[in-house]
């Protein structure tokens, strides 16, 4: 019983770290895109929302 709980905990921890990493990567990408485009054409944030969500 204890071993099963331990295994489940490890799986959940891996899943959380994986999802967290993806979210951080996406946040960086959005920031880079917004900052990169700010100089050329100030596109509203609403346009980016469609690309990422």
MIVEXVO-796915 format. One record per atom (N, C-alpha, C): x, y, z; residue number from 1; residue in three letters; chain. Coordinates in Angstrom, 3 decimals, always signed. Each point is the difference from the previous one (the first is absolute). Layout:
<atoms>
+----------+----------+----------+-----+-----+---+
|        u |        v |        w |   k |   r | c |
+----------+----------+----------+-----+-----+---+
|        X |        Y |        Z | NUM | ala | A |
...
+----------+----------+----------+-----+-----+---+
</atoms>
This chain:
<atoms>
+----------+----------+----------+-----+-----+---+
|        u |        v |        w |   k |   r | c |
+----------+----------+----------+-----+-----+---+
|   +0.837 |   -1.206 |   +0.000 |   1 | unk | A |
|   -0.837 |   +1.206 |   +0.000 |   1 | unk | A |
|   +0.871 |   +1.255 |   +0.000 |   1 | unk | A |
|   +0.973 |   +0.026 |   +0.883 |   2 | unk | A |
|   +0.871 |   +1.168 |   +0.097 |   2 | unk | A |
|   +0.773 |   +0.248 |   -1.286 |   2 | unk | A |
|   +0.426 |   -1.109 |   -0.627 |   3 | unk | A |
|   +0.779 |   +0.123 |   -1.238 |   3 | unk | A |
|   -0.854 |   +0.580 |   -1.124 |   3 | unk | A |
|   -1.262 |   -0.391 |   -0.045 |   4 | unk | A |
|   -0.912 |   +0.496 |   -1.037 |   4 | unk | A |
|   -0.180 |   +1.512 |   +0.138 |   4 | unk | A |
|   -0.163 |   +0.461 |   +1.244 |   5 | unk | A |
|   -0.174 |   +1.438 |   +0.258 |   5 | unk | A |
|   +1.262 |   +0.750 |   -0.422 |   5 | unk | A |
|   +1.152 |   -0.576 |   +0.312 |   6 | unk | A |
|   +1.273 |   +0.631 |   -0.366 |   6 | unk | A |
|   +0.106 |   +0.138 |   -1.519 |   6 | unk | A |
|   -0.351 |   -1.077 |   -0.707 |   7 | unk | A |
|   +0.042 |   +0.034 |   -1.458 |   7 | unk | A |
|   -0.930 |   +1.048 |   -0.574 |   7 | unk | A |
|   -1.187 |   +0.086 |   +0.583 |   8 | unk | A |
|   -0.983 |   +0.983 |   -0.451 |   8 | unk | A |
|   +0.522 |   +1.418 |   +0.228 |   8 | unk | A |
|   +0.617 |   +0.215 |   +1.163 |   9 | unk | A |
|   +0.554 |   +1.318 |   +0.327 |   9 | unk | A |
|   +1.070 |   +0.401 |   -1.013 |   9 | unk | A |
|   +0.865 |   -0.957 |   -0.346 |  10 | unk | A |
|   +1.064 |   +0.275 |   -0.973 |  10 | unk | A |
|   -0.597 |   +0.355 |   -1.358 |  10 | unk | A |
|   -1.024 |   -0.756 |   -0.413 |  11 | unk | A |
|   -0.657 |   +0.270 |   -1.285 |  11 | unk | A |
|   -0.607 |   +1.398 |   -0.024 |  11 | unk | A |
|   -0.690 |   +0.350 |   +1.076 |  12 | unk | A |
|   -0.631 |   +1.321 |   +0.080 |  12 | unk | A |
|   +1.062 |   +1.093 |   -0.032 |  12 | unk | A |
|   +1.095 |   -0.212 |   +0.731 |  13 | unk | A |
|   +1.077 |   +0.992 |   +0.034 |  13 | unk | A |
|   +0.590 |   +0.210 |   -1.395 |  13 | unk | A |
|   +0.221 |   -1.107 |   -0.720 |  14 | unk | A |
|   +0.530 |   +0.100 |   -1.363 |  14 | unk | A |
|   -0.961 |   +0.745 |   -0.911 |  14 | unk | A |
|   -1.283 |   -0.328 |   +0.126 |  15 | unk | A |
|   -1.016 |   +0.636 |   -0.834 |  15 | unk | A |
|   -0.046 |   +1.506 |   +0.262 |  15 | unk | A |
|   +0.023 |   +0.367 |   +1.278 |  16 | unk | A |
|   -0.066 |   +1.417 |   +0.378 |  16 | unk | A |
|   +1.212 |   +0.750 |   -0.541 |  16 | unk | A |
|   +1.190 |   -0.598 |   +0.140 |  17 | unk | A |
|   +1.214 |   +0.673 |   -0.477 |  17 | unk | A |
|   -0.026 |   +0.137 |   -1.520 |  17 | unk | A |
|   -0.537 |   -1.020 |   -0.679 |  18 | unk | A |
|   -0.097 |   +0.046 |   -1.460 |  18 | unk | A |
|   -0.934 |   +1.121 |   -0.438 |  18 | unk | A |
|   -1.184 |   +0.041 |   +0.595 |  19 | unk | A |
|   -0.983 |   +1.036 |   -0.340 |  19 | unk | A |
|   +0.556 |   +1.376 |   +0.349 |  19 | unk | A |
|   +0.643 |   +0.111 |   +1.165 |  20 | unk | A |
|   +0.594 |   +1.266 |   +0.415 |  20 | unk | A |
|   +1.035 |   +0.489 |   -1.003 |  20 | unk | A |
|   +0.826 |   -0.935 |   -0.478 |  21 | unk | A |
|   +1.018 |   +0.357 |   -0.982 |  21 | unk | A |
|   -0.610 |   +0.516 |   -1.290 |  21 | unk | A |
|   -1.074 |   -0.647 |   -0.440 |  22 | unk | A |
|   -0.668 |   +0.420 |   -1.238 |  22 | unk | A |
|   -0.581 |   +1.394 |   +0.167 |  22 | unk | A |
|   -0.626 |   +0.256 |   +1.155 |  23 | unk | A |
|   -0.611 |   +1.309 |   +0.251 |  23 | unk | A |
|   +1.072 |   +1.087 |   +0.004 |  23 | unk | A |
|   +1.128 |   -0.273 |   +0.664 |  24 | unk | A |
|   +1.095 |   +0.980 |   +0.050 |  24 | unk | A |
|   +0.525 |   +0.268 |   -1.406 |  24 | unk | A |
|   +0.173 |   -1.060 |   -0.784 |  25 | unk | A |
|   +0.498 |   +0.156 |   -1.369 |  25 | unk | A |
|   -0.955 |   +0.855 |   -0.820 |  25 | unk | A |
|   -1.296 |   -0.246 |   +0.143 |  26 | unk | A |
|   -0.990 |   +0.782 |   -0.740 |  26 | unk | A |
|   +0.023 |   +1.456 |   +0.448 |  26 | unk | A |
|   +0.118 |   +0.226 |   +1.299 |  27 | unk | A |
|   +0.024 |   +1.370 |   +0.517 |  27 | unk | A |
|   +1.195 |   +0.752 |   -0.577 |  27 | unk | A |
|   +1.157 |   -0.652 |   -0.046 |  28 | unk | A |
|   +1.193 |   +0.629 |   -0.575 |  28 | unk | A |
|   -0.231 |   +0.331 |   -1.469 |  28 | unk | A |
|   -0.609 |   -0.942 |   -0.717 |  29 | unk | A |
|   -0.252 |   +0.192 |   -1.427 |  29 | unk | A |
|   -0.906 |   +1.202 |   -0.223 |  29 | unk | A |
|   -1.067 |   +0.087 |   +0.786 |  30 | unk | A |
|   -0.942 |   +1.116 |   -0.129 |  30 | unk | A |
|   +0.719 |   +1.307 |   +0.283 |  30 | unk | A |
|   +0.806 |   +0.030 |   +1.072 |  31 | unk | A |
|   +0.722 |   +1.221 |   +0.359 |  31 | unk | A |
|   +0.922 |   +0.418 |   -1.140 |  31 | unk | A |
|   +0.748 |   -0.961 |   -0.540 |  32 | unk | A |
|   +0.909 |   +0.307 |   -1.104 |  32 | unk | A |
|   -0.763 |   +0.530 |   -1.204 |  32 | unk | A |
|   -1.125 |   -0.621 |   -0.308 |  33 | unk | A |
|   -0.790 |   +0.422 |   -1.156 |  33 | unk | A |
|   -0.513 |   +1.414 |   +0.195 |  33 | unk | A |
|   -0.558 |   +0.262 |   +1.173 |  34 | unk | A |
|   -0.573 |   +1.320 |   +0.274 |  34 | unk | A |
|   +1.095 |   +1.056 |   -0.035 |  34 | unk | A |
|   +1.120 |   -0.269 |   +0.665 |  35 | unk | A |
|   +1.096 |   +0.970 |   +0.045 |  35 | unk | A |
|   +0.583 |   +0.201 |   -1.395 |  35 | unk | A |
|   +0.131 |   -1.101 |   -0.763 |  36 | unk | A |
|   +0.571 |   +0.084 |   -1.343 |  36 | unk | A |
|   -0.851 |   +0.835 |   -0.937 |  36 | unk | A |
|   -1.317 |   -0.122 |   +0.120 |  37 | unk | A |
|   -0.902 |   +0.715 |   -0.904 |  37 | unk | A |
|   -0.279 |   +1.427 |   +0.458 |  37 | unk | A |
|   +0.277 |   +0.294 |   +1.259 |  38 | unk | A |
|   -0.344 |   +1.316 |   +0.545 |  38 | unk | A |
|   +0.663 |   +1.107 |   -0.810 |  38 | unk | A |
|   +1.236 |   -0.248 |   -0.460 |  39 | unk | A |
|   +0.715 |   +1.022 |   -0.757 |  39 | unk | A |
|   -0.625 |   +0.258 |   -1.358 |  39 | unk | A |
|   -0.428 |   -1.047 |   -0.685 |  40 | unk | A |
|   -0.508 |   +0.132 |   -1.366 |  40 | unk | A |
|   -1.449 |   +0.486 |   -0.004 |  40 | unk | A |
|   -0.868 |   -0.869 |   +0.508 |  41 | unk | A |
|   -1.430 |   +0.332 |   -0.025 |  41 | unk | A |
|   -0.610 |   -0.430 |   +1.323 |  41 | unk | A |
|   -0.633 |   +0.923 |   +0.683 |  42 | unk | A |
|   -0.561 |   -0.292 |   +1.312 |  42 | unk | A |
|   -1.307 |   -0.761 |   -0.163 |  42 | unk | A |
|   +0.132 |   -1.329 |   -0.068 |  43 | unk | A |
|   -1.199 |   -0.827 |   -0.129 |  43 | unk | A |
|   -0.594 |   -0.238 |   +1.381 |  43 | unk | A |
|   -1.317 |   +0.029 |   +0.104 |  44 | unk | A |
|   -0.635 |   -0.220 |   +1.304 |  44 | unk | A |
|   +0.229 |   -1.418 |   +0.493 |  44 | unk | A |
|   +0.002 |   -0.169 |   +1.317 |  45 | unk | A |
|   +0.243 |   -1.305 |   +0.609 |  45 | unk | A |
|   -1.066 |   -1.013 |   -0.401 |  45 | unk | A |
|   -1.197 |   +0.462 |   -0.332 |  46 | unk | A |
|   -1.098 |   -0.905 |   -0.369 |  46 | unk | A |
|   +0.409 |   -0.900 |   -1.169 |  46 | unk | A |
|   +0.778 |   +0.528 |   -0.925 |  47 | unk | A |
|   +0.405 |   -0.781 |   -1.165 |  47 | unk | A |
|   +0.887 |   -1.160 |   +0.410 |  47 | unk | A |
|   +0.854 |   +0.222 |   +1.008 |  48 | unk | A |
|   +0.900 |   -1.058 |   +0.449 |  48 | unk | A |
|   -0.757 |   -1.087 |   +0.739 |  48 | unk | A |
|   -1.073 |   +0.402 |   +0.701 |  49 | unk | A |
|   -0.776 |   -0.983 |   +0.767 |  49 | unk | A |
|   -0.490 |   -1.124 |   -0.905 |  49 | unk | A |
|   -0.433 |   +0.333 |   -1.209 |  50 | unk | A |
|   -0.499 |   -1.012 |   -0.931 |  50 | unk | A |
|   +1.096 |   -1.001 |   -0.372 |  50 | unk | A |
|   +1.244 |   +0.458 |   -0.058 |  51 | unk | A |
|   +1.099 |   -0.884 |   -0.396 |  51 | unk | A |
|   +0.358 |   -1.003 |   +1.089 |  51 | unk | A |
|   -0.197 |   +0.371 |   +1.257 |  52 | unk | A |
|   +0.530 |   -0.819 |   +1.091 |  52 | unk | A |
|   -1.061 |   -0.698 |   +0.823 |  52 | unk | A |
|   -1.253 |   +0.459 |   -0.064 |  53 | unk | A |
|   -1.012 |   -0.613 |   +0.872 |  53 | unk | A |
|   -1.100 |   -0.644 |   -0.831 |  53 | unk | A |
+----------+----------+----------+-----+-----+---+
</atoms>
